[in-house]
Amino acid sequence: MSDVYYPDYLRLDKILSAQELESVKQGRPAHDEMLFIVIHQAYELWFKQILHEVGSVADLFKDHHVDDNNGDLNIAVHRMQRVVTILEVLVHQMDVMETMTPLDFLDFRDMLRPASGFQSMQFKVLEARLGLRMEARFGKQYYTSQLRPDHKAEIEALEGVPTLLELVNAWLARMPFLERRFWPDGSVPFFERLEKLYADSLVQGEEANAKLWKDIFVTGSAERRLSPAACRSALFIMLYRDEPIFQQAFRFLEVLLDIDAGMATWRSRHLNMVHRMIGLRVGTGGSTGKAYLKGAMDSHYIFSEIADLSSFLFERRKLPALPEELKGALRFRS
């Protein structure tokens, strides 16, 4: 076996020669175009790593069995926390981008048309893999209109692939601890008691929220992507998160919300940067620029239905006591 050489291992010859400035090609060199290219290439490398992590977590859930005894859930939490950290890095990269002024950008901006970050395949794939379906996208009428036919076909094919959100929904719905075998006399009074506690906690102006309970935990609704069974399990985990078997499950639900927050923060910084750079002008790819980014930022939350469940939490002192058999099942045994 030959020795591994650092530049060869990292393929630095290809990476460091991959910055071809359009302004140089056109005989009008613009100094800041190098920064623009390097920043966006770095983003794409990080997107590749995020897709690597998200794909591996989806694979853990695909076989309909996440084994709490062999560390599957711990692996999932660890890898998704890595995604959260990478998203924080992406946000901080905006600090470097913003050292470029609007006039610096105008030196080469018009040379880029119709190229645009709107054509970032990896970011579109990431959103799709996490759970953003086409019908839920803001500006869906032109979401793939700027892509090459092969890239457009790839994005559309993802509509038939289970998303992480759908896999998490199936995982939650399979949770066994609300099955009748764990409750005395085969009855499960837990949610009936919780519904009363919830109704009693509503204050003036929240009366309409009483209908939410049935929409989320009983009948479900066409607008919601988490099933009633999954929502019942998720709420159970959130309320009894201190039970040993639920600690990692709760951390996993939390890290999904952290990913939503991280992506929203990145979109917010991107929106502010675009507004600073081009004001109210349209994007180089033909989007409405700031207006499109604002709409996407407000509507592209993927795991918001998990956050909705905080509406139904109570102080620990009010929680119904669990049957002894169930408490035993939720704790580790030596």
Number of C-alpha atoms within 10 A of each C-alpha: 3 4 5 8 9 9 10 10 8 10 11 12 10 11 10 9 8 12 15 11 19 17 19 13 9 10 8 12 15 17 16 18 22 15 15 17 15 15 16 15 15 13 19 16 12 18 22 15 15 22 20 14 18 20 16 16 21 20 13 17 20 18 10 13 12 15 12 13 9 9 12 15 20 18 16 25 22 15 19 22 20 18 25 21 14 18 24 16 15 21 18 13 17 16 12 12 17 13 11 16 12 17 11 15 17 14 16 21 19 12 14 12 11 13 17 14 11 20 19 16 17 18 18 15 18 19 19 23 22 23 23 21 18 18 10 13 17 18 16 12 10 11 17 20 14 17 17 11 10 9 15 16 12 13 19 16 10 15 16 9 12 15 22 24 20 20 21 19 20 19 18 20 18 16 16 11 16 19 12 13 14 20 18 13 8 10 12 15 13 15 17 10 13 18 16 11 17 17 17 10 12 13 9 7 7 10 10 9 15 15 10 14 20 14 17 21 21 15 12 18 15 9 7 11 16 25 22 21 20 22 22 21 22 23 20 19 23 22 19 18 17 13 16 13 17 19 15 21 21 20 20 21 18 17 21 24 20 19 24 18 18 21 22 19 17 21 19 18 18 19 20 16 18 19 17 14 18 17 13 13 15 14 20 18 17 16 18 15 20 22 15 15 20 17 13 18 19 12 12 20 20 23 23 13 15 18 12 11 17 12 12 17 16 14 7 9 7 10 15 13 9 13 11 12 12 15 13 13 14 16 12 9 6 3
